[in-house]
Amino acid sequence: MDLFASNLKKRAAELGISNSEAGRRAGLSERRYGNYINNRREPDLATVVRIATVLQTTPDRLLSFGEDAGEPEPISRQRIQAAISVLSPEDLERVAIMVEALADKRHTSPE
């Protein structure tokens, strides 16, 4: 499971979030998540899936079981998806409004 611990840390860093934030988003205490990233304990399958969802990756990639086919999404898109996964419906609505406003401004401004 050394690879799992390493992959957790690497993926959180790629998304620009701390390990404690990744654990919080997965609904885990800082201590419990710390046990995983320090290779002191192994999570059950349901926890691996939850962590993978938060980190916008697959359990296979976290556990280093083979390679997923296809090109990965750009890291900025992955970071956005990871952050969105923990927002409330009200916050998602606010984000949608902001993104639409940004897209509209890009579309209507001269380049």
Beta strands, then each sheet from edge to edge (+ up, - down):
end
